Amino acid sequence: MGDSPGWDVHVADNLDGRERYDLLTSLVVPRPIGWLGTRSPEGADNLAPFSYFAALASSPMLVGVSIGHRASGPKDSLTNIRGTGCFTVNVVDESHVVAVNASSADVAPDVDEFRETGLEKQEATAVRAPSVKSAAAVLECELFREVDLGDAPNTLVVGRVLAVRVRRDVKRRAGSLAIDTASLRPVGRLWGVDYSTVGEILTIPRPRA
Ligand SMILES: Cc1cc2nc3c(=O)[nH]c(=O)nc-3n(C[C@H](O)[C@H](O)[C@H](O)COP(=O)(O)O)c2cc1C
């Protein structure tokens, strides 16, 4: 047995914000990207990516997205979700990664990132929000809960998925509604400006009781 290399222990309260961000977002990887389509009550459409994003439950179907605040106030996505009570989550695949990045630009609330990035939009079926027409699948969500995250300049938005729209040409797993991951070609967020694609898929049967 070789010697243990030992540990660097970073006490969270002794780190600055940048250090905490770097450690957390380089270790919790890859993160799925919730690409949120929203609309302001005045009718301005908005598209932005969020990788503090997760599936939370399936019955009901719940997803969570942690939206940061700017010094000037909440980001447009949060303002819109508060105003209309709904949003779409557009699944990000390899064909979208450049547009995803472009849609993260910090622009004025009345700027439509669909138009800026040249993405065609499509109206959701179950909520009044725009979605990305070329997305392989879209989760159409209503606001379920807004959770204050204490000192964090973030708000956790929990969305209840009312409808899941899957493009007909997306391959399914035989005998189920599950989507074939290899053909979906999803993209994850790593640290900073790094993204990941799906590598080798390991299929490991669960242990028997
Ligand atoms: C891949 C990616 C992931 C991001 N994840 C988050 C996130 O989880 N939370 C957040 O507040 N901002 C995140 N951002 C930054 C927002 O997308 C950016 O602030 C955007 O301008 C917000 O748009 P909005 O003001 O239209 O809501 C991310 C950016 C990129 C490129």
The ligand as an SDF file (V2000), in Angstrom:
LIG
                    3D

 31 33  0  0  0  0  0  0  0  0999 V2000
  -23.4770   27.3160  -19.8810 C   0  0  0  0  0  0  0  0  0  0  0  0
  -23.8760   28.4480  -18.9800 C   0  0  0  0  0  0  0  0  0  0  0  0
  -24.4470   28.1690  -17.7450 C   0  0  0  0  0  0  0  0  0  0  0  0
  -24.8610   29.2050  -16.9070 C   0  0  0  0  0  0  0  0  0  0  0  0
  -25.4150   28.8930  -15.6890 N   0  0  0  0  0  0  0  0  0  0  0  0
  -25.8970   29.8680  -14.9080 C   0  0  0  0  0  0  0  0  0  0  0  0
  -26.5510   29.5510  -13.6830 C   0  0  0  0  0  0  0  0  0  0  0  0
  -26.7160   28.3900  -13.3020 O   0  0  0  0  0  0  0  0  0  0  0  0
  -27.0240   30.5780  -12.9320 N   0  0  0  0  0  0  0  0  0  0  0  0
  -26.9200   31.8650  -13.3410 C   0  0  0  0  0  0  0  0  0  0  0  0
  -27.4130   32.7480  -12.6450 O   0  0  0  0  0  0  0  0  0  0  0  0
  -26.3080   32.2030  -14.4900 N   0  0  0  0  0  0  0  0  0  0  0  0
  -25.8000   31.2370  -15.2850 C   0  0  0  0  0  0  0  0  0  0  0  0
  -25.1950   31.5650  -16.4780 N   0  0  0  0  0  0  0  0  0  0  0  0
  -25.1720   32.9700  -16.8910 C   0  0  0  0  0  0  0  0  0  0  0  0
  -26.5160   33.3910  -17.4740 C   0  0  0  0  0  0  0  0  0  0  0  0
  -26.8380   32.6080  -18.6120 O   0  0  0  0  0  0  0  0  0  0  0  0
  -26.4340   34.8760  -17.9000 C   0  0  0  0  0  0  0  0  0  0  0  0
  -26.2890   35.6680  -16.7480 O   0  0  0  0  0  0  0  0  0  0  0  0
  -27.6090   35.3510  -18.7210 C   0  0  0  0  0  0  0  0  0  0  0  0
  -27.3250   36.6410  -19.2350 O   0  0  0  0  0  0  0  0  0  0  0  0
  -28.8950   35.4590  -17.9190 C   0  0  0  0  0  0  0  0  0  0  0  0
  -29.8740   35.8830  -18.8200 O   0  0  0  0  0  0  0  0  0  0  0  0
  -31.1930   36.6610  -18.4340 P   0  0  0  0  0  0  0  0  0  0  0  0
  -30.8280   37.9640  -17.7660 O   0  0  0  0  0  0  0  0  0  0  0  0
  -31.8340   36.8540  -19.7750 O   0  0  0  0  0  0  0  0  0  0  0  0
  -32.0010   35.7640  -17.5190 O   0  0  0  0  0  0  0  0  0  0  0  0
  -24.7160   30.5510  -17.3140 C   0  0  0  0  0  0  0  0  0  0  0  0
  -24.1000   30.8290  -18.5580 C   0  0  0  0  0  0  0  0  0  0  0  0
  -23.6800   29.7970  -19.3630 C   0  0  0  0  0  0  0  0  0  0  0  0
  -23.0260   30.0970  -20.6870 C   0  0  0  0  0  0  0  0  0  0  0  0
  1  2  1  0
  2  3  1  0
  2 30  2  0
  3  4  2  0
  4  5  1  0
  4 28  1  0
  5  6  2  0
  6  7  1  0
  6 13  1  0
  7  8  2  0
  7  9  1  0
  9 10  1  0
 10 11  2  0
 10 12  1  0
 12 13  2  0
 13 14  1  0
 14 15  1  0
 14 28  1  0
 15 16  1  0
 16 17  1  0
 16 18  1  0
 18 19  1  0
 18 20  1  0
 20 21  1  0
 20 22  1  0
 22 23  1  0
 23 24  1  0
 24 25  2  0
 24 26  1  0
 24 27  1  0
 28 29  2  0
 29 30  1  0
 30 31  1  0
M  END
$$$$
